[in-house]
Amino acid sequence: MIRTFVFLFLLATPAAAQFAEPDMFRARFDACVSGADTASGLASCKNLAANLCQAEIEGGQTTLGITSCNQVEAALWDDLLNADWPKHRTWAKAGDDAERPYFDGRFTNRAETLLTAQRAWIAFRDAECALAYASWGSGSMRNIAASACMADMTADRVIALRQLTEGY
């Protein structure tokens, strides 16, 4: 299984890094995810944890608070991505196995290309969010932009992969 990582841009003090933790919002996030009838329905869960965090945590509306809350959001989606990964791999392998006898192995590369695509997506996400960070120069918005990018892109990847394997 691929274990993606949350690329942290914020150079914070230890106190700021402990500002908010994913487990503080996991139950409500998980309830939203469980309530989604389709992969597309997961879009309603985007920004849920970050918004709750910003509203409920003291200092949640500050630059450090927003950044920390976005990192919580990204971590929850990353955990979901990793939890889903075995099912996506199983889908790909099952498709390959089903077609192998009929096409002599010529079209049985779902599992391999899924892994290649995921690795490329991780590199792209990290580079894209580094660009979001860099585009703000020395401004404090760079931390918010980069952490929001990580959360949004990871949520979108969960949704896209679930759409790919929906119904399996």
Order of alpha helices (4+ residues) and beta strands (2+ residues): alpha-alpha-alpha-alpha-alpha-alpha
